[in-house]
């Protein structure tokens, strides 16, 4: 059965997760972008994984591989509050988003069932 891709109300990376560009920026800053074999040796993340991030089909790398790569080069994550959030407003927005999402899923399932029924008949 076909399904809708997993979406998040507050995060939609587009084609590739922006973390891939962030890691690429770090590797370029450290002059290691073209020395992925060295990065692989230091981090334990395979060179083929790194190649898939930057030149291949990987859309969203796993958190452990990203952390291993960056930790090996001395980097640690920092979370910075970007803006103030009104929780009551966000709850309303989230409720609306979930209703719309669930409606899309229900419609998708109905179309799939109809399609199967038509194919059998």
C-alpha positions, 0 to 999 in steps of 0.5 A, a space after each residue: 500500500 502506498 503511503 504518504 511520506 513522514 512529514 513534520 509540522 515544524 520541520 521539512 528539510 526539502 530534498 536533502 537534510 540541511 545537516 548534510 550541508 552543515 557537515 560539508 561546511 565543517 569538512 571544508 573548513 577543516 580542509 578534509 572535504 576531499 580527504 574523506 578517507 581520513 574522516 572515515 578513519 578518524 570517525 569510524 563512519 565509512 567513506 561510502 557513507 560520507 560519499 552518499 551524503 555529499 554525492 549520493 542518494 542519502 536524504 537524511 543521515 542518521 544522528 549517530 553517523 553525523 555525531 561520530 563524524 563531527 565529534 571526531 573533528 572536535 565539534 559538539 552540537 549547540 541548540 540556540 533558541 531562535 524565537 519566542 514561542 506562544 504555546 497556546 497558538 502553537 497548540 492551535 496550529 498543531 491541532 489544525 495541522 494534524 486534522 489536515 494530515 489525518 484527512 489526507 491520510 484517510 483520503 489516500 487510504 480510500 483511493 487505494 482501497 477503491 483502486 484495489 477493488 477496481 483491479 479485482 473487478 
